[in-house]
Amino acid sequence: MEALVQTPVLKLEKDMCFSSDELQNLGIFPTNLQCFTYYHYVLYQKGNKRIILKPLPHNLYKVIRTYDFMPA
């Protein structure tokens, strides 16, 4: 008997909130870049996707923007 397995598509939309554990379970990890020194945002990545998150109280993160990273 065959079974069709569908993997969920990562749908990160603006203003969605996730805990750090949920981000880790989705395979989204912080980058090592310190590019937002004057703003309280963090940059996370999953593959070629980059996600700008705003840290919130109680270990939550709010999605500000997602974009595709293309190396120069």
C-alpha positions in Angstrom: 0.0 0.0 0.0 1.3 3.4 -0.9 1.0 6.5 1.1 1.4 10.1 -0.1 3.3 12.2 2.4 3.0 15.9 2.2 5.5 18.1 3.9 4.0 21.4 5.2 5.1 24.5 3.4 6.7 27.1 5.6 4.3 30.0 5.7 5.8 32.9 7.6 3.7 36.0 7.3 4.1 39.4 8.8 3.0 39.8 12.4 3.0 36.1 13.1 4.5 35.2 16.5 6.6 32.2 17.4 8.5 31.0 20.4 12.2 30.1 20.1 11.3 26.4 20.5 8.8 26.6 17.6 11.4 28.4 15.4 13.9 25.7 16.2 11.4 22.9 15.4 10.7 24.6 12.0 14.5 24.6 11.3 14.9 28.3 11.6 18.1 29.4 13.2 19.8 32.7 14.0 22.5 34.0 11.7 25.8 35.1 13.1 25.5 38.6 11.7 25.4 41.7 13.9 23.8 43.9 11.2 21.0 45.4 13.3 23.1 47.1 16.1 20.8 50.2 16.3 17.5 48.3 16.0 16.0 45.6 18.3 15.7 43.1 15.5 17.3 39.7 14.9 18.1 38.0 11.6 17.2 34.3 11.3 17.6 31.9 8.4 16.3 28.8 6.8 18.1 27.7 3.7 18.1 30.7 1.4 15.3 32.5 3.3 16.1 35.2 5.7 13.6 36.2 8.4 13.8 39.5 10.3 12.2 39.0 13.8 11.4 41.4 16.6 12.1 39.9 20.1 9.1 40.1 22.4 8.7 39.3 26.1 8.2 35.7 27.3 10.7 34.3 24.7 8.5 35.1 21.7 9.5 36.5 18.3 7.3 38.5 15.9 7.9 38.2 12.1 8.7 41.6 10.6 9.8 40.6 7.1 10.9 37.6 5.1 13.0 37.6 1.9 15.1 35.4 -0.3 18.9 35.7 0.1 21.0 35.8 -3.0 24.8 35.8 -2.6 26.7 38.3 -4.6 
